[in-house]
Amino acid sequence: MKAVFHTGVPAGWGDTLGDRPWCLAPVGGKPLIEYWLEWAFDIGAVDVRIVLGDGADEVEEFCGDGSRWGLHADFSFLRNTSAPDDYLRRSPEQWTDGLLYICGPVFPRRLRPPPWAKPAEGVTLRVVDAGQTACLLSRDTRALRAFLSGAPPQSNGSWADLQLDPMTLRDVKSYYDLNMCLVGGELSHYVPPGYLNGDGASIGYNVMIPLSVELRPPLVIGNDCRIHSMAVVGPNAVIGNHVIVDRQTELSDCVVIDGTYLGRNLEISGKIVSGSRVVSPDDGSVVELSEPWLLARLESESRSNDLLRALVGWAVAVGLMLAQAIPFVLLYPLIRIYSIGSYRLSSRIGLGGRVRRLPVWTTLNSQSRLGRCFVGLGLDLFPLIALAAFGRIWLCGHAPLHPERDQALRKRLHRYFPAAIGYHTRRAEAGGHAVETTNALYYERYRSPAEDLRTVVRTLAGRFLDALSGESATAC
């Protein structure tokens, strides 16, 4: 058997909890995707393919090569806007021996303690959400071939035979209720003996709890947490990993997402806390607190190669600016005289989230040979490259986003690199917003100094070849 997990399928409740990928949201103290990986191992699906989307870096870093669960994990990233099932149809024959397929926020709820039972030969089980397959477990070759050809498979067994009741987490309320069920006793179905304390307090490793802290089971505390003196935790408190609870704070009937700091003298009950936001599970309403001494997100260190990218990008930007300066000064006056093109200042989100007015090139006469020469030499990018040389934007990265039109995309990006050159500068692409989104997410996942250099070379060389062949290229 093999397993395929889609982590890039949108889940609205995940956005409510913050910018962390929903598949890493803690469920009973550990990420949702970990339950999937454990399920795959128990049923013998050693080969796991994880299709990445939002937060790809974080998902890949957590899963690694899968060896922690006795698995072999590979990763893919879909840059197109096709349906998720299309990933399976690229090479359908490799899935027909048996498949565990999860395509959405599905929790494999156990009806009894482990291990999970393996499906019998010829059995197909399916979970449907909004008319789409959210979860499929099958060892029926005929049913799998029908599914891969586009026909929805029919279940011919019962999940109860496997002591399972998979549930789809459709909203914040269902996510909160699941955590309360787990901390209330169901967690023993998932945690092996020796890891769950008999008094209903499940506590991870590297957790510092002074003697003055009052623990009121049932409760769950993840790994690498710090609980300060005179705090009260529980009952029914689910605390994720890397959480700091300051002095005299009381937590009950609540879920605290990974990487959250809770300040002194707080009393939180019946809520979900994620970084600086407090979420009401009943209606999904969110309250953002701007005071970091009350609630805050514990920032992780940025990727080390971003510093190298910045240095390499700056050096290349300076070289390009010097090489383009004279041709730009000679040709741009002619471009304006013959009304071939011009720049306009447009508000875009720059470094640090500040709104800046950046020059955007507009072609007025795409048939002009002089205009094709100007764009073919990359001179239309000269003002942005100069800004990169002076450290105002990155040389390579994301297309600078509009502060109003692109708000949704900006929220989806965990790291944003407004830049002079990117996938968007090679040529005009069809696809509109969908293509911009996939390009932005792809760059966030695969950014590196080598990828930046490839992007610069492909952009400038491709524009030059387009100019020679008479094709038009358009920036931004």
C-alpha positions in Angstrom: 0.0 0.0 0.0 0.9 3.6 -0.5 -0.4 6.8 1.1 -0.9 10.3 -0.4 -1.6 13.3 1.8 -2.7 16.7 0.4 -1.8 19.5 2.8 -2.5 22.4 0.5 -6.3 22.0 0.4 -7.9 25.2 1.9 -9.5 24.9 5.3 -11.2 28.1 6.5 -10.8 27.2 10.2 -7.0 26.9 9.7 -6.8 30.5 8.6 -8.8 31.5 11.7 -6.1 30.0 13.9 -3.3 32.0 12.2 -0.8 31.5 9.5 0.3 28.1 10.5 -0.6 25.3 8.1 -3.9 23.6 9.3 -2.3 20.2 9.0 0.1 21.2 11.8 -2.6 22.4 14.1 -2.3 20.6 17.4 -4.9 18.0 18.1 -4.6 16.6 21.6 -1.1 18.0 21.8 0.4 16.8 18.5 -0.1 17.9 14.9 -3.0 16.5 12.9 -0.6 15.2 10.2 1.1 13.0 12.7 -2.0 11.0 13.2 -2.1 10.4 9.4 1.5 9.2 9.5 0.9 6.9 12.3 -2.2 5.5 10.5 -0.1 4.9 7.4 2.5 2.9 9.3 -0.1 0.8 11.1 -1.8 -0.3 7.9 1.5 -1.0 6.1 1.6 2.0 3.8 5.3 2.6 4.2 5.7 4.8 1.1 4.1 8.2 1.8 3.7 11.1 -0.7 3.0 14.5 0.8 1.6 17.1 -1.6 2.6 20.6 -0.2 0.8 23.9 -0.4 0.6 26.7 2.1 3.4 26.5 4.7 5.4 24.0 2.7 8.6 24.7 4.6 7.0 24.0 8.0 5.3 20.8 6.8 8.5 19.4 5.3 10.6 20.3 8.3 8.2 18.5 10.6 7.8 15.4 8.5 11.4 15.1 7.5 12.1 11.8 5.6 9.4 10.0 7.6 11.9 7.8 9.4 10.5 8.9 12.8 7.4 6.9 12.0 9.1 4.1 10.2 8.0 5.5 6.8 9.6 6.9 3.6 8.2 10.3 2.9 8.6 12.2 -0.5 7.2 15.6 -1.2 5.6 17.3 -4.2 4.3 20.7 -4.9 1.5 21.4 -7.4 2.1 24.7 -9.2 -1.0 24.3 -11.4 -4.6 24.9 -10.4 -5.9 21.4 -11.2 -8.0 19.4 -8.9 -6.1 17.6 -6.1 -7.0 14.2 -7.5 -5.1 15.0 -10.7 -1.8 14.3 -8.7 -2.8 10.6 -8.5 -3.7 10.5 -12.2 -0.2 11.4 -13.3 0.9 7.8 -12.7 -2.2 5.8 -11.8 -0.7 2.3 -11.9 1.5 2.9 -8.8 -1.6 3.4 -6.5 -3.7 0.4 -7.6 -2.1 -2.1 -5.1 -3.7 -0.2 -2.2 -4.1 3.4 -1.2 -4.7 5.6 1.8 -5.6 9.0 0.4 -6.4 12.1 2.6 -7.4 15.3 0.9 -8.7 17.6 3.6 -8.8 18.2 7.4 -9.9 14.6 8.3 -9.1 13.2 11.7 -8.9 9.4 11.9 -10.9 9.0 15.1 -10.3 5.7 16.9 -13.0 3.7 18.6 -10.5 1.7 20.6 -6.8 1.9 21.5 -4.1 1.0 18.9 -3.0 -0.6 16.7 -5.2 0.4 13.7 -6.7 -2.6 11.9 -5.6 -3.2 8.3 -8.3 -3.2 5.6 -9.1 -6.5 4.1 -8.4 -7.3 0.4 -11.1 -5.8 -1.8 -12.4 -3.3 0.8 -13.0 0.3 -0.2 -13.9 3.0 2.4 -14.6 6.6 1.6 -15.3 9.9 3.4 -17.1 12.6 1.4 -17.0 16.3 2.2 -18.9 18.8 0.0 -19.2 16.2 -2.7 -15.4 15.5 -2.9 -13.4 12.6 -1.6 -11.8 13.8 1.6 -10.5 10.4 2.6 -10.1 7.1 0.8 -8.8 3.8 2.1 -8.9 1.0 -0.5 -7.3 -2.4 -1.3 -9.6 -2.9 -4.3 -7.7 -2.6 -7.5 -10.9 -2.3 -9.6 -12.3 0.5 -7.4 -9.0 2.4 -7.4 -8.7 2.3 -11.2 -12.3 3.6 -11.4 -11.4 6.4 -9.0 -8.3 7.3 -10.9 -10.3 7.5 -14.1 -12.7 10.0 -12.6 -15.5 7.8 -11.2 -16.3 8.3 -7.5 -15.7 5.0 -5.7 -18.5 3.3 -3.7 -17.8 2.1 -0.1 -18.3 -1.7 0.3 -17.4 -2.0 3.9 -17.8 -0.2 7.3 -15.3 2.0 9.0 -16.5 0.5 12.3 -15.0 -2.9 11.2 -11.6 -1.1 11.5 -12.6 0.5 14.8 -12.5 3.9 13.1 -14.9 6.8 12.7 -13.1 9.4 10.5 -14.4 12.9 11.0 -14.0 16.0 8.9 -13.0 19.1 10.8 -15.3 21.6 9.0 -15.0 24.6 11.4 -13.4 25.9 14.5 -16.1 24.5 16.7 -15.5 20.9 15.5 -11.7 21.4 16.0 -12.3 22.7 19.5 -14.8 19.9 20.4 -12.3 17.2 19.1 -9.6 18.6 21.4 -12.0 18.5 24.4 -12.9 14.9 23.6 -9.3 13.9 23.5 -8.3 15.6 26.7 -11.4 14.2 28.4 -10.2 10.6 27.9 -10.0 9.6 24.3 -6.3 10.4 24.1 -5.6 7.0 25.5 -6.7 5.6 22.1 -3.7 7.2 20.5 -0.9 7.4 23.0 0.9 4.1 23.8 1.3 3.0 27.5 4.0 4.8 29.3 3.3 8.2 27.6 0.0 9.0 29.2 -0.1 9.6 32.9 -2.7 7.6 34.9 -4.1 10.7 36.5 -5.2 12.2 33.1 -2.3 14.6 32.7 -0.4 14.0 29.5 2.9 15.9 29.5 5.6 15.9 26.7 9.3 16.1 27.0 11.5 19.1 28.0 8.6 20.7 30.0 9.5 23.0 32.9 6.9 23.1 35.7 7.8 24.7 39.0 6.4 23.1 42.2 4.1 26.2 42.7 2.2 25.4 39.4 -1.2 23.8 40.0 -2.1 21.1 37.5 -5.8 20.2 37.4 -6.3 17.1 35.1 -7.4 16.3 32.6 -4.9 18.2 30.6 -2.4 17.9 27.8 0.9 19.8 27.6 3.2 19.4 24.5 6.9 19.4 24.2 9.4 22.2 25.0 6.9 24.2 27.1 7.6 26.6 30.1 5.0 27.0 32.8 6.0 29.7 35.2 5.3 29.9 39.0 1.8 30.0 40.4 0.1 29.3 37.1 -3.0 27.0 37.0 -3.4 24.6 34.1 -6.6 22.7 33.7 -9.0 21.1 33.7 -9.5 20.4 30.0 -6.5 22.5 28.8 -4.7 21.4 25.6 -1.4 23.1 25.3 0.7 22.7 22.1 4.5 22.6 21.7 6.9 25.5 22.4 4.4 27.4 24.6 5.3 29.8 27.4 2.7 30.4 30.2 3.7 33.2 32.4 3.1 33.7 36.2 -0.3 33.4 37.8 -2.1 32.7 34.5 -5.1 30.3 34.6 -6.1 28.1 31.7 -9.1 25.8 31.5 -11.4 24.4 28.7 -9.0 25.9 26.2 -6.7 25.1 23.3 -3.3 26.8 23.0 -1.7 26.6 19.6 2.1 25.9 19.2 4.5 28.8 19.6 2.3 31.0 21.8 3.3 33.2 24.7 0.7 33.9 27.4 1.5 36.8 29.7 1.0 37.2 33.4 -2.3 37.2 35.3 -4.5 36.0 32.4 -7.6 33.9 32.8 -8.5 32.0 29.6 -11.5 29.6 29.5 -13.5 28.2 26.6 -11.3 29.8 24.0 -8.6 28.9 21.4 -5.4 31.0 21.7 -3.0 31.3 18.7 -0.2 33.8 19.0 -1.8 37.2 19.6 -5.3 36.1 18.7 -8.1 34.7 20.8 -10.7 32.7 18.9 -14.2 31.9 20.1 -15.0 28.3 19.0 -18.8 28.9 19.1 -18.9 31.4 16.2 -15.3 31.6 15.0 -15.0 35.3 16.0 -11.4 36.5 16.5 -9.9 39.2 18.8 -6.4 40.4 18.0 -4.4 41.7 20.9 -1.6 44.2 20.0 0.0 44.1 23.5 2.9 41.6 23.2 3.1 41.3 27.0 -0.4 39.8 27.0 -0.3 37.4 24.1 2.3 37.0 21.3 3.6 34.5 18.8 7.1 33.2 19.6 8.9 33.9 16.4 11.1 31.2 14.9 14.5 32.0 13.4 14.4 32.8 9.7 16.0 30.4 7.2 19.8 30.8 7.2 20.0 30.8 3.4 17.8 34.0 3.3 20.9 35.9 4.5 22.9 34.3 1.7 20.2 35.1 -0.8 20.2 38.7 0.3 24.0 39.0 -0.1 24.1 37.3 -3.5 21.0 39.2 -4.7 22.5 42.5 -3.7 25.8 41.8 -5.5 24.0 40.7 -8.7 21.6 43.7 -8.5 24.6 46.1 -8.3 26.2 44.4 -11.3 23.0 44.5 -13.4 22.4 48.1 -12.5 25.9 49.1 -13.7 25.5 47.1 -16.9 22.1 48.6 -17.7 22.7 52.2 -16.7 24.2 53.5 -20.0 21.7 51.6 -22.3 18.8 52.8 -20.2 19.9 56.4 -20.3 20.3 56.3 -24.1 17.1 54.4 -25.0 14.5 55.6 -22.4 14.3 59.1 -23.8 13.5 57.6 -27.3 10.9 55.3 -25.7 9.1 58.4 -24.2 9.5 60.5 -27.4 7.8 57.8 -29.6 5.2 56.9 -26.9 6.3 53.3 -26.8 6.0 52.8 -23.1 6.3 54.5 -19.7 6.4 54.0 -16.0 3.6 54.7 -13.5 3.9 54.7 -9.7 1.7 52.1 -8.1 1.2 51.4 -4.4 2.7 48.0 -3.4 3.6 46.2 -0.2 7.3 46.6 0.3 9.7 45.3 2.9 8.5 45.2 6.5 4.9 45.4 5.3 5.2 49.1 4.4 3.3 50.4 1.5 5.6 52.0 -1.1 5.0 53.5 -4.5 7.0 51.4 -7.0 7.6 52.0 -10.7 5.6 49.7 -12.9 6.3 49.5 -16.6 3.4 49.8 -19.1 3.9 49.0 -22.8 1.9 51.4 -25.1 3.1 50.1 -28.5 3.9 46.4 -28.4 4.7 46.3 -32.2 7.6 48.7 -31.9 11.0 47.1 -32.6 12.6 49.7 -30.2 10.1 48.7 -27.5 10.9 45.0 -28.0 14.6 45.8 -27.8 14.1 47.8 -24.6 12.2 45.0 -22.9 14.4 42.3 -24.5 17.4 43.8 -22.8 15.5 43.9 -19.5 15.8 47.7 -19.3 12.1 47.9 -18.3 13.2 46.3 -15.0 16.1 48.8 -14.5 14.3 51.0 -11.9 13.3 48.0 -9.8 16.8 46.5 -10.1 18.2 49.8 -8.9 15.9 49.7 -5.9 17.2 46.2 -5.2 20.8 47.4 -5.4 20.0 50.1 -2.8 18.3 47.5 -0.5 14.7 48.7 -0.9 13.4 45.4 -2.3 14.8 41.9 -3.0 16.3 41.2 -6.4 14.4 37.9 -6.7 11.2 36.9 -5.0 7.5 37.6 -5.2 5.8 40.1 -7.4 5.2 43.2 -5.2 1.6 42.8 -4.0 -1.0 45.5 -4.1 -2.1 46.5 -0.5 -5.8 46.1 -1.3 -6.2 43.8 -4.3 -3.7 41.2 -3.0 -4.6 41.1 0.7 -5.8 37.5 0.6 -2.6 36.3 -1.0 -0.4 38.3 1.4 -2.1 36.6 4.4 -1.4 33.1 2.9 2.4 33.9 2.6 4.4 33.2 5.7 7.4 34.9 4.3 7.1 37.7 1.7 9.9 38.9 -0.5 8.9 41.8 -2.7 11.3 41.7 -5.6 12.4 43.1 -9.0 12.6 39.7 -10.7 10.5 36.6 -10.2 8.5 34.0 -12.1 6.2 36.9 -13.0 8.8 38.8 -15.1 9.6 36.1 -17.6 6.7 37.0 -19.8 3.0 37.7 -19.6 1.2 34.5 -18.3 -2.4 33.5 -18.6 -4.2 32.4 -15.5 -4.6 35.6 -13.6 -4.8 35.4 -9.8 -4.6 31.6 -9.6 -1.3 31.6 -11.4 0.0 34.4 -9.2 -1.0 32.5 -6.1 0.7 29.2 -7.2 3.8 31.1 -8.3 4.1 32.9 -4.9 3.6 29.8 -2.9 6.0 27.9 -5.1 8.7 30.5 -4.6 8.1 30.6 -0.8 8.8 26.9 -0.7 11.7 26.5 -3.1 13.6 29.8 -2.6 17.4 29.5 -2.5 20.4 31.4 -3.9 20.6 28.8 -6.7 16.9 29.3 -7.6 17.4 33.1 -7.6 20.3 32.9 -10.0 18.4 30.5 -12.3 15.4 32.9 -12.2 17.6 35.9 -13.2 19.3 34.0 -16.0 16.0 32.5 -17.4 14.3 35.9 -17.2 16.9 37.9 -19.0 17.9 35.2 -21.5 14.2 34.4 -22.2 13.4 38.1 -22.8 16.3 38.5 -25.1 15.3 35.4 -27.2 11.7 36.6 -27.3 12.9 40.0 -28.6 14.9 38.2 -31.4 11.9 36.1 -32.4 9.6 39.1 -32.4 7.5 38.0 -29.4 6.5 40.5 -26.8 7.4 40.2 -23.1 5.8 42.1 -20.3 7.0 42.9 -16.9 5.0 43.0 -13.7 
